[in-house]
Amino acid sequence: MPRPADYREALEWLETHTDYERVNHVRREVPTLEPVRQLLEVFADPHRDYAVIHVTGTNGKGTTSTVVTHLALAAGLRVGTFTSPDLHAVNERIAVNGEAIDDEALTDLLVRLYDAEVVSGVVLTRFELLTVAALLHFSDEGVDLAVVEVGVGGTWDSTNVVDGQVGVLTNVDLDHTAILGPTISAIAEDKVGIFRSDAIAVLATENAIVVDIAERRAREVGATLWRLGRDFEVVENDLAVGGRLVSVRTPYGRYDDILVSLHGSHQGTNAATALVALEAFLGRHLDDTLVAGVLGRISMPGRLEVVGRRPTVLVDGAHNPAGVRRLVEALESAFPVDGLRRCVLGILSGREVDDMVEPLVASGFEEFFCAPPRSPRAVSAGELAAAVRRAGGRAREYPTVSLALSHARELSGDEDLVVAAGSLYLVAEVREMTLRIPSRHPHETP
């Protein structure tokens, strides 16, 4: 296509590239980071211009990256953040000092990548292009620190061109098994590929299989491993009004009775992991007042987020069995209701549908409203409903998320709870409807 002339055309050019978030991901037969490195070389390796905290894990990496970003900002650093996926606009993925890149700057980046692709002949996937765009933007903006979230896995993820001074592994569970392997050990082997020589690797799980693999990788590359349960510890992680009350022991001291304004015990662990990661980078204890101020007002769109009242409408991006289990635990502890609970459910293919549905049914939802999110990878409403019924639940089928949500709300009283979960694509649609946020994705029409 011709050289993009504006934001719309730049996004249209981006969408001409293979998008493994919209089609089933198939790793290259011989995986390689060389194309990404080649395009970065065209721009004189901008990813060497700043320090990096690199974050991977099955769940929690988005929250951990966000908390690290805001702690670092409060500590006086200029911070770039690369995360995925986005909810309503691709701009959300690339941020500096917590502010998403604006349309003009993103257009400029994508046009530069267009020119580089033409000149070099190097053609990347959509995610690889966004990775290069982020790393280039952070250099342009003169950040002190980039917090870079892995897309999938670690070793062969396009973000692994960076050499993180700190590498974070939040946890490992079964997800993306067609790409990373069918076992915890195979997935862990891929994720620890972000550990680097003379860096600190933060491991936030006590799973014995993962610990063994992380320790071996750290020895092989010469990284220092900080392990949950040994080098740092979540001493208290209690339910509190507005979130969790957390106390953490770290290599540099303690943080006691800190309110984390996120729901679910897993968010207490994510916050502790972020604290330790920034300590590892700065080499010191963080100011207690700074920590309390950041964690007490932190928020994560799409993660146990209330987006409607009467009935309460709650969205959560749980998109794999481990995420669903954490959602169920949080609902039981933090969201008691006097009325009934209903679930608007939408899942993408490539997930273990039955393993995701069974914990939800067992948790006591009155009924499930099944619909396909706006994605070519969406599981059909019929297939979802069949899984719900196999697990012993009641299910209705809808052609769109909009209809499913509308009917669930119509049937619910003021004291009831409607939970929308199963995919961040579904969460995005529900947020669009309830918060009146328009989608800016060129392939979607609300």
TORTOR-720031 format. One line per field, with one value per residue: x, y, z of N, C-alpha, C in turn; residue number from 1. Coordinates in steps of 0.2 Angstrom, whole numbers. Example, Ala and Ser with C-alpha at 12.3 -4.5 7.8 and 13.67 -1.06 7.14 Angstrom:
neast <- [66_64]
nnorth <- [-28_-11]
nup <- [39_35]
caeast <- [62_68]
canorth <- [-22_-5]
caup <- [39_36]
ceast <- [66_64]
cnorth <- [-16_0]
cup <- [39_39]
num <- [1_2]
***
This chain:
neast <- [4_2_13_9_-2_-9_-16_-26_-23_-10_-13_-20_-10_-2_-11_-10_-1_4_-6_-5_-12_-25_-27_-24_-10_5_21_36_44_57_61_66_74_80_75_68_79_87_79_79_92_93_88_99_100_90_86_96_98_93_89_81_67_61_47_39_27_13_1_-3_8_5_-1_9_19_13_12_26_29_22_28_41_40_35_47_55_59_60_49_46_33_29_16_4_-12_-21_-35_-45_-38_-24_-14_-13_-4_9_17_23_28_16_7_-2_4_2_-9_-3_11_12_8_19_29_25_25_39_43_37_44_57_54_52_65_74_68_64_51_40_30_14_14_28_32_25_33_46_42_39_51_59_52_54_67_68_61_69_69_72_71_64_49_46_34_32_25_21_27_44_59_58_50_47_50_62_74_79_90_87_91_84_75_59_49_33_24_20_9_-3_-5_-6_-2_0_10_20_22_16_17_21_34_40_35_40_54_54_50_60_70_72_81_96_114_124_113_98_86_70_59_43_36_33_32_39_44_46_55_67_70_72_82_93_94_98_110_117_118_123_116_108_97_82_71_54_48_61_71_62_46_28_22_10_-7_-21_-39_-46_-55_-58_-48_-32_-23_-7_9_26_42_58_73_79_73_57_40_26_9_2_-9_-16_-24_-32_-41_-42_-31_-20_-17_-10_1_6_9_19_29_32_37_49_55_58_66_77_82_85_93_90_80_63_55_44_32_31_28_16_8_7_3_-9_-18_-18_-24_-31_-37_-50_-47_-54_-64_-76_-89_-102_-117_-131_-139_-123_-110_-96_-80_-68_-52_-48_-42_-37_-36_-29_-31_-45_-47_-41_-50_-62_-59_-57_-70_-77_-71_-70_-82_-95_-113_-130_-139_-142_-129_-124_-116_-108_-100_-86_-74_-58_-52_-40_-39_-41_-57_-66_-59_-58_-72_-77_-73_-80_-93_-94_-93_-105_-114_-129_-133_-127_-122_-119_-107_-99_-84_-78_-68_-58_-54_-64_-73_-88_-104_-112_-104_-98_-109_-112_-101_-103_-115_-111_-104_-113_-120_-132_-136_-137_-137_-130_-129_-120_-109_-115_-129_-130_-125_-134_-146_-143_-142_-155_-162_-157_-158_-156_-148_-140_-126_-117_-105_-93_-82_-68_-61_-50_-54_-68_-70_-66_-77_-88_-84_-84_-98_-103_-96_-95_-85_-77_-72_-56_-50_-46_-52_-63_-81_-91]
nnorth <- [-6_12_25_28_42_48_45_35_29_24_15_6_1_-5_-16_-24_-33_-49_-55_-62_-61_-61_-72_-89_-93_-97_-103_-98_-110_-112_-104_-86_-71_-63_-55_-44_-39_-35_-24_-15_-12_-4_8_11_4_7_2_1_12_15_9_-7_-15_-31_-41_-56_-70_-81_-76_-60_-52_-40_-32_-31_-24_-12_-7_-7_3_15_16_18_31_39_38_47_44_44_36_23_12_-4_-13_-27_-36_-22_-12_-3_5_4_13_12_3_8_19_34_39_35_40_36_35_48_51_58_56_42_39_45_36_24_27_29_16_10_15_10_-4_-4_0_-9_-22_-30_-39_-38_-46_-40_-38_-38_-27_-17_-19_-14_-1_4_2_11_23_25_28_40_48_49_41_35_23_8_-2_-17_-28_-45_-52_-66_-80_-80_-83_-83_-72_-56_-46_-50_-45_-35_-32_-35_-26_-30_-45_-52_-65_-69_-80_-97_-106_-117_-111_-105_-117_-123_-116_-114_-126_-142_-143_-138_-137_-135_-123_-115_-116_-109_-96_-92_-88_-74_-70_-63_-61_-55_-48_-46_-58_-59_-70_-75_-86_-101_-113_-129_-135_-124_-116_-124_-124_-110_-108_-115_-109_-96_-99_-104_-92_-83_-74_-66_-73_-69_-76_-79_-82_-85_-75_-64_-60_-62_-56_-53_-53_-48_-46_-31_-15_-9_-16_-24_-28_-27_-34_-34_-43_-39_-40_-28_-23_-20_-18_-12_-15_-10_-3_-10_-5_-15_-29_-46_-59_-62_-50_-44_-51_-48_-34_-34_-41_-31_-21_-27_-29_-16_-12_-20_-15_-1_-4_-2_1_7_23_23_31_35_22_19_29_26_13_13_20_14_7_-5_-6_-17_-27_-36_-25_-13_-8_-4_-1_-6_-17_-22_-22_-31_-33_-44_-49_-62_-76_-88_-105_-103_-90_-89_-96_-88_-77_-82_-84_-71_-66_-73_-68_-54_-49_-51_-54_-49_-53_-62_-70_-68_-73_-66_-73_-75_-83_-85_-96_-109_-110_-119_-124_-131_-132_-119_-116_-124_-121_-109_-112_-121_-111_-105_-97_-91_-91_-92_-82_-83_-78_-74_-65_-50_-56_-65_-77_-81_-92_-101_-96_-107_-118_-113_-113_-127_-132_-126_-132_-145_-145_-143_-132_-118_-111_-98_-93_-81_-70_-59_-50_-38_-41_-51_-45_-35_-43_-50_-40_-35_-45_-45_-39_-24_-28_-38_-47_-45_-53_-51_-60_-70_-66_-53_-46_-48_-41_-28_-25_-24_-14_-3_-2_0_11_19_20_22_10_10_2_-2_-13_-16_-14_-5]
nup <- [0_-2_5_22_26_37_53_52_40_44_54_46_38_47_51_39_42_48_62_76_87_83_75_76_84_77_80_71_61_63_76_78_83_74_63_70_77_65_60_71_70_59_64_73_84_96_108_116_123_136_152_157_163_162_160_162_162_166_171_178_174_167_177_186_178_177_190_194_185_190_203_199_193_203_210_204_191_173_163_151_145_139_135_133_129_121_126_120_110_100_104_118_121_121_131_140_155_160_151_137_120_109_94_84_86_86_73_66_70_65_51_49_52_41_30_34_32_18_13_19_17_27_34_47_60_66_80_82_75_83_95_90_87_100_107_100_102_115_116_108_117_128_139_156_161_154_155_150_144_141_126_123_131_132_128_114_111_104_111_118_113_121_134_149_165_175_176_177_182_184_187_182_172_164_148_131_126_114_108_117_123_131_145_162_164_151_147_157_154_142_147_156_148_147_157_161_160_174_179_189_193_196_204_206_211_220_215_213_202_193_200_201_187_185_194_188_175_179_185_173_165_173_182_196_207_214_225_228_244_249_247_246_253_255_268_275_268_267_266_263_265_249_243_246_261_264_269_266_265_260_250_255_266_275_271_279_282_270_260_245_231_224_219_225_231_223_218_228_229_216_218_228_221_211_219_223_211_207_218_215_204_208_218_232_247_245_248_261_262_249_243_249_244_230_229_235_227_215_199_188_173_167_175_187_188_192_182_181_189_199_191_199_188_184_177_171_165_165_156_155_163_175_178_179_190_200_198_203_217_221_219_229_240_240_234_239_237_240_231_216_205_189_174_160_146_136_126_118_105_107_120_135_136_144_156_160_161_171_185_186_185_196_206_208_199_194_180_164_151_135_122_107_108_99_88_76_82_91_102_98_103_105_107_119_127_128_135_147_151_151_163_172_173_169_153_141_124_113_99_99_111_116_115_124_136_138_140_152_161_161_167_180_197_207_217_212_204_189_180_168_159_153_142_136_125_126_138_134_125_134_142_133_131_143_149_139_130_115_102_94_85_69_63_69_72_83]
caeast <- [0_6_15_3_-2_-12_-16_-30_-19_-4_-16_-22_-4_0_-16_-8_4_2_-7_-6_-18_-32_-27_-21_-3_9_28_40_46_64_60_72_73_84_71_67_86_89_75_81_99_91_88_105_99_88_84_102_99_90_89_75_65_58_42_35_23_7_-3_0_13_2_-2_16_22_9_14_33_29_20_32_47_38_35_54_58_62_56_48_42_30_26_11_-1_-15_-24_-43_-49_-34_-17_-10_-12_2_16_16_28_26_9_2_-2_7_-4_-10_2_17_11_8_26_33_23_28_46_44_35_50_62_52_53_72_77_65_63_44_39_23_11_17_35_32_24_39_51_40_39_58_61_49_57_74_66_58_74_67_78_69_58_46_44_30_33_19_20_33_50_64_57_46_50_53_68_80_82_94_85_94_80_70_54_44_28_21_19_3_-4_-8_-2_2_2_16_26_23_10_19_23_42_41_33_45_60_54_50_66_74_73_86_102_120_125_106_94_80_65_55_37_32_36_32_46_47_48_61_72_72_74_89_97_95_102_117_120_119_126_111_107_90_79_66_48_49_67_74_57_40_22_21_2_-10_-27_-44_-47_-59_-55_-42_-29_-18_-1_15_31_49_62_81_81_69_50_34_21_2_2_-16_-16_-31_-34_-44_-39_-25_-15_-14_-6_8_9_11_25_34_34_41_55_58_61_72_82_84_88_98_89_73_59_52_37_27_30_25_9_4_6_-1_-16_-22_-16_-30_-30_-44_-52_-45_-59_-65_-83_-90_-109_-121_-139_-135_-116_-107_-89_-77_-61_-48_-46_-42_-35_-39_-27_-34_-52_-47_-40_-56_-67_-57_-58_-77_-79_-69_-71_-88_-101_-119_-136_-143_-139_-123_-124_-109_-107_-94_-84_-68_-55_-50_-33_-39_-45_-63_-69_-55_-60_-79_-79_-73_-85_-100_-94_-93_-112_-117_-136_-134_-121_-124_-113_-107_-92_-81_-76_-61_-59_-53_-69_-76_-95_-109_-115_-98_-97_-115_-111_-96_-107_-120_-107_-101_-119_-123_-137_-133_-141_-133_-131_-124_-115_-108_-120_-135_-129_-124_-141_-151_-141_-144_-162_-164_-154_-160_-151_-143_-137_-120_-116_-98_-91_-75_-66_-56_-49_-58_-75_-70_-66_-83_-92_-82_-87_-105_-105_-92_-96_-78_-77_-66_-53_-47_-49_-55_-69_-86_-95]
canorth <- [0_18_27_31_49_50_40_30_25_21_9_1_-2_-10_-22_-28_-38_-55_-53_-68_-60_-62_-78_-94_-91_-103_-100_-100_-117_-111_-97_-82_-64_-59_-49_-38_-36_-31_-18_-11_-9_2_14_12_0_12_-1_1_19_15_3_-11_-21_-35_-44_-61_-74_-83_-71_-55_-47_-33_-28_-30_-19_-6_-5_-5_10_20_16_22_38_42_39_52_42_45_29_20_6_-7_-18_-29_-32_-15_-13_1_8_2_18_11_-1_12_25_37_42_33_43_33_39_51_49_60_52_35_39_46_30_19_29_27_9_8_17_5_-10_-4_0_-15_-28_-34_-38_-41_-47_-34_-37_-36_-19_-13_-19_-10_6_6_3_17_29_26_32_47_52_50_38_32_16_5_-8_-20_-34_-50_-54_-73_-84_-76_-84_-81_-66_-51_-41_-52_-42_-31_-35_-32_-26_-35_-49_-54_-70_-69_-87_-101_-110_-119_-106_-105_-123_-125_-112_-115_-133_-144_-144_-132_-136_-133_-116_-111_-116_-103_-89_-90_-85_-67_-69_-60_-61_-49_-45_-49_-61_-60_-76_-74_-92_-106_-119_-132_-136_-118_-114_-128_-122_-104_-108_-118_-104_-91_-101_-104_-85_-78_-70_-67_-75_-67_-80_-78_-87_-86_-68_-59_-64_-58_-58_-52_-52_-48_-43_-24_-11_-6_-20_-29_-25_-31_-32_-38_-43_-38_-40_-21_-22_-22_-13_-15_-13_-6_-4_-11_-4_-20_-35_-53_-60_-62_-43_-42_-54_-44_-28_-36_-42_-25_-18_-30_-28_-9_-12_-23_-10_5_-6_1_1_13_27_20_36_34_16_19_33_23_7_15_22_10_4_-9_-7_-23_-32_-35_-18_-12_-3_-3_-1_-8_-21_-21_-25_-32_-36_-46_-51_-69_-79_-95_-108_-100_-83_-90_-98_-81_-73_-85_-83_-64_-65_-76_-64_-47_-46_-54_-50_-51_-56_-68_-69_-70_-72_-65_-77_-76_-85_-86_-103_-110_-110_-125_-121_-134_-130_-112_-115_-128_-117_-104_-116_-123_-105_-104_-92_-93_-93_-90_-78_-85_-74_-73_-58_-48_-58_-71_-83_-82_-98_-99_-96_-114_-122_-111_-115_-134_-133_-124_-138_-151_-144_-143_-125_-116_-107_-95_-92_-74_-69_-54_-48_-33_-44_-55_-41_-32_-47_-52_-34_-34_-50_-44_-34_-20_-32_-44_-45_-47_-53_-52_-63_-75_-63_-46_-44_-47_-35_-22_-23_-22_-7_1_-1_3_17_23_21_19_6_14_-3_-1_-19_-17_-9_-6]
caup <- [0_-2_11_26_26_43_58_50_35_47_57_41_36_53_50_34_44_52_68_80_92_80_72_80_84_75_80_66_61_66_79_78_84_69_59_74_77_59_59_76_68_54_69_77_91_101_114_120_125_142_156_155_168_158_164_159_167_163_173_183_171_166_184_189_174_178_197_193_181_194_208_197_191_210_213_200_184_167_162_146_147_133_137_128_123_122_126_115_105_100_107_125_122_121_136_143_161_161_146_130_115_105_87_79_87_84_66_64_71_60_45_49_51_34_26_35_29_11_12_22_15_33_35_53_61_69_87_81_73_89_99_88_88_107_109_96_105_122_114_106_123_133_146_160_162_150_158_144_146_136_123_124_132_134_124_107_111_100_116_121_110_126_139_155_171_180_173_182_181_190_188_176_172_157_143_125_126_107_106_122_126_135_152_166_164_145_147_161_151_138_150_159_143_148_162_158_163_178_180_194_190_201_203_211_212_224_211_213_195_190_204_198_180_186_197_183_170_183_185_167_162_178_185_203_207_220_225_233_250_252_247_248_256_257_275_276_262_269_263_266_261_244_241_250_266_262_272_262_267_254_252_258_272_275_270_283_282_264_256_238_229_219_222_224_234_218_217_234_227_210_220_231_215_208_224_224_205_207_223_212_199_211_223_238_249_243_253_263_260_241_241_251_240_224_229_238_222_208_196_182_169_165_180_193_188_192_177_181_196_199_195_199_183_185_171_173_159_166_150_155_169_182_179_181_197_204_198_208_223_222_219_235_246_239_230_241_235_243_226_212_201_182_170_153_145_130_126_112_104_109_127_137_137_150_162_162_163_177_191_186_186_203_210_209_195_192_173_159_145_131_116_104_107_92_86_72_86_96_102_96_109_105_110_126_131_128_140_153_152_153_169_176_173_164_148_135_118_110_93_101_118_117_117_130_142_139_143_159_165_161_171_186_201_210_222_209_201_183_179_162_159_148_137_136_120_129_143_130_122_139_144_128_132_150_150_133_127_108_100_89_81_62_61_73_72_89]
ceast <- [4_8_10_4_-5_-13_-20_-26_-13_-7_-18_-16_-2_-5_-14_-3_1_0_-9_-10_-25_-32_-23_-13_1_16_31_43_53_63_67_70_77_81_70_74_88_85_77_88_98_91_93_103_96_87_90_103_96_90_82_74_60_54_39_31_17_2_0_5_11_1_5_20_19_12_21_33_28_25_39_46_38_42_58_61_57_55_44_39_27_22_7_-6_-18_-32_-46_-45_-27_-12_-8_-6_9_14_23_26_18_4_3_0_1_-4_-5_9_17_11_15_30_31_25_35_47_42_41_56_61_54_61_75_75_63_55_43_31_20_14_24_36_31_29_44_49_40_47_61_59_52_64_72_64_63_72_73_77_63_56_43_40_31_26_17_27_39_56_64_52_50_53_60_74_83_86_92_90_91_75_65_49_39_25_21_13_2_-8_-3_1_4_8_22_27_17_11_21_31_44_40_38_52_60_54_56_72_76_78_92_108_121_119_103_88_76_60_49_33_36_35_38_49_50_55_67_75_75_81_94_99_99_109_121_122_123_122_110_99_88_72_60_49_56_70_68_51_34_20_13_-1_-18_-32_-45_-52_-56_-49_-39_-24_-12_5_20_38_53_69_83_77_62_46_28_14_1_-5_-14_-23_-33_-36_-41_-32_-19_-12_-10_1_11_12_18_30_36_38_48_59_62_67_78_86_88_93_97_82_70_56_45_31_25_26_18_5_2_1_-8_-21_-21_-23_-27_-36_-44_-50_-49_-61_-73_-84_-98_-112_-128_-141_-127_-114_-99_-86_-70_-58_-46_-47_-39_-37_-36_-30_-41_-52_-46_-46_-61_-65_-58_-66_-80_-77_-70_-77_-94_-107_-125_-140_-140_-133_-125_-117_-110_-100_-93_-76_-65_-53_-42_-33_-43_-52_-66_-65_-56_-67_-80_-78_-78_-92_-100_-95_-101_-116_-124_-137_-128_-124_-118_-113_-100_-90_-79_-69_-62_-57_-58_-72_-84_-99_-111_-110_-97_-103_-115_-107_-99_-112_-117_-105_-107_-122_-129_-134_-138_-135_-135_-127_-119_-115_-113_-127_-135_-129_-131_-146_-149_-143_-151_-165_-162_-157_-155_-146_-139_-130_-119_-108_-97_-83_-74_-61_-56_-53_-66_-75_-70_-73_-88_-90_-84_-94_-107_-102_-92_-89_-78_-71_-63_-49_-50_-53_-62_-74_-90_-102]
cnorth <- [6_20_30_39_52_44_34_25_21_14_3_-3_-7_-16_-26_-34_-43_-53_-59_-67_-61_-68_-83_-93_-98_-100_-102_-106_-117_-104_-93_-75_-60_-54_-43_-35_-32_-24_-13_-8_-4_8_15_9_5_9_-2_8_20_9_0_-15_-25_-40_-50_-65_-76_-78_-66_-50_-40_-29_-26_-24_-12_-3_-3_2_15_21_20_29_41_43_44_50_44_38_27_14_3_-13_-21_-34_-25_-17_-9_4_5_7_16_7_2_18_27_41_41_36_39_38_42_49_51_57_45_34_40_40_25_21_28_20_6_10_12_-2_-10_-4_-6_-22_-33_-33_-42_-43_-40_-33_-35_-29_-15_-13_-14_-2_8_7_9_23_30_30_39_51_52_47_36_25_14_-1_-11_-27_-38_-51_-61_-77_-80_-77_-81_-75_-61_-46_-43_-50_-37_-35_-31_-32_-30_-38_-52_-59_-71_-76_-90_-106_-112_-114_-106_-111_-125_-121_-114_-122_-135_-145_-138_-131_-133_-125_-112_-111_-110_-97_-87_-88_-78_-66_-68_-61_-55_-45_-49_-52_-62_-65_-76_-80_-96_-113_-123_-133_-130_-115_-118_-126_-115_-104_-110_-113_-98_-93_-101_-97_-81_-73_-71_-68_-73_-71_-78_-84_-88_-79_-63_-63_-59_-60_-58_-51_-53_-44_-36_-20_-8_-10_-25_-25_-29_-29_-37_-37_-43_-39_-33_-19_-24_-16_-16_-11_-8_-8_-4_-10_-8_-26_-41_-54_-60_-55_-41_-45_-50_-37_-29_-37_-36_-21_-21_-29_-21_-8_-15_-19_-4_3_-3_0_8_16_24_24_35_28_16_23_30_17_8_18_19_7_0_-10_-14_-29_-31_-28_-17_-6_-2_-4_-3_-11_-19_-25_-25_-35_-38_-50_-58_-73_-85_-98_-105_-94_-84_-92_-92_-77_-76_-84_-76_-63_-67_-71_-57_-44_-50_-50_-53_-55_-62_-65_-72_-69_-71_-68_-77_-78_-86_-94_-103_-110_-117_-123_-124_-133_-123_-112_-119_-124_-112_-107_-118_-117_-103_-98_-95_-95_-90_-87_-79_-81_-74_-66_-56_-50_-65_-78_-84_-89_-97_-100_-103_-118_-120_-114_-123_-135_-131_-130_-144_-151_-143_-136_-124_-111_-104_-93_-85_-73_-63_-53_-43_-36_-48_-51_-38_-37_-49_-46_-33_-39_-49_-38_-29_-23_-37_-42_-49_-47_-55_-54_-68_-73_-56_-43_-43_-41_-28_-20_-21_-15_-2_3_2_9_21_25_18_15_10_9_-2_-7_-21_-12_-10_-8]
cup <- [0_5_15_26_33_47_56_45_39_51_52_38_41_52_44_36_48_59_72_86_89_76_76_79_82_75_74_67_65_70_79_79_79_65_64_75_71_58_65_74_63_58_74_84_96_107_118_124_132_146_155_161_163_161_160_165_164_165_178_180_169_172_186_185_176_185_197_190_186_200_205_195_198_212_209_193_179_164_156_148_140_136_131_132_125_123_121_109_106_104_115_126_124_125_138_149_162_156_140_125_111_98_83_80_85_76_63_65_66_53_44_49_44_29_27_32_21_9_13_19_21_34_42_54_65_76_86_79_79_94_97_89_95_109_106_100_112_121_112_112_128_139_150_161_157_154_152_146_140_133_125_125_135_129_117_106_108_105_119_117_115_131_146_161_176_175_178_179_186_192_182_177_165_153_137_124_119_105_111_125_130_142_155_165_157_144_152_158_146_141_153_154_143_153_158_163_167_179_186_191_196_200_208_211_216_221_210_207_192_194_202_192_181_189_192_178_173_183_178_164_167_181_192_204_214_220_230_238_253_252_248_250_257_263_277_269_263_266_267_262_256_241_245_255_266_266_268_265_261_255_255_264_272_273_274_282_276_261_248_235_223_222_221_228_230_217_222_232_221_213_224_226_212_212_223_217_205_212_219_207_202_216_230_240_247_249_255_261_252_240_243_247_233_224_232_233_215_206_190_178_166_169_186_194_188_187_176_188_195_193_194_193_184_179_174_166_160_159_149_162_175_183_181_188_202_204_203_215_225_223_226_241_246_237_233_239_239_237_222_208_194_179_163_151_138_130_119_111_106_117_129_140_144_156_164_164_169_183_191_188_193_208_212_205_193_185_169_153_140_124_114_105_100_90_82_76_91_96_101_103_110_109_117_130_132_134_147_155_154_160_174_177_168_159_143_130_115_104_95_109_120_119_123_137_143_142_150_163_166_166_179_190_203_214_219_206_194_182_172_161_153_143_137_130_122_134_139_127_128_142_139_129_138_151_144_130_120_106_94_85_74_60_65_72_78_87]
num <- [1_2_3_4_5_6_7_8_9_10_11_12_13_14_15_16_17_18_19_20_21_22_23_24_25_26_27_28_29_30_31_32_33_34_35_36_37_38_39_40_41_42_43_44_45_46_47_48_49_50_51_52_53_54_55_56_57_58_59_60_61_62_63_64_65_66_67_68_69_70_71_72_73_74_75_76_77_78_79_80_81_82_83_84_85_86_87_88_89_90_91_92_93_94_95_96_97_98_99_100_101_102_103_104_105_106_107_108_109_110_111_112_113_114_115_116_117_118_119_120_121_122_123_124_125_126_127_128_129_130_131_132_133_134_135_136_137_138_139_140_141_142_143_144_145_146_147_148_149_150_151_152_153_154_155_156_157_158_159_160_161_162_163_164_165_166_167_168_169_170_171_172_173_174_175_176_177_178_179_180_181_182_183_184_185_186_187_188_189_190_191_192_193_194_195_196_197_198_199_200_201_202_203_204_205_206_207_208_209_210_211_212_213_214_215_216_217_218_219_220_221_222_223_224_225_226_227_228_229_230_231_232_233_234_235_236_237_238_239_240_241_242_243_244_245_246_247_248_249_250_251_252_253_254_255_256_257_258_259_260_261_262_263_264_265_266_267_268_269_270_271_272_273_274_275_276_277_278_279_280_281_282_283_284_285_286_287_288_289_290_291_292_293_294_295_296_297_298_299_300_301_302_303_304_305_306_307_308_309_310_311_312_313_314_315_316_317_318_319_320_321_322_323_324_325_326_327_328_329_330_331_332_333_334_335_336_337_338_339_340_341_342_343_344_345_346_347_348_349_350_351_352_353_354_355_356_357_358_359_360_361_362_363_364_365_366_367_368_369_370_371_372_373_374_375_376_377_378_379_380_381_382_383_384_385_386_387_388_389_390_391_392_393_394_395_396_397_398_399_400_401_402_403_404_405_406_407_408_409_410_411_412_413_414_415_416_417_418_419_420_421_422_423_424_425_426_427_428_429_430_431_432_433_434_435_436_437_438_439_440_441_442_443_444_445_446]
***
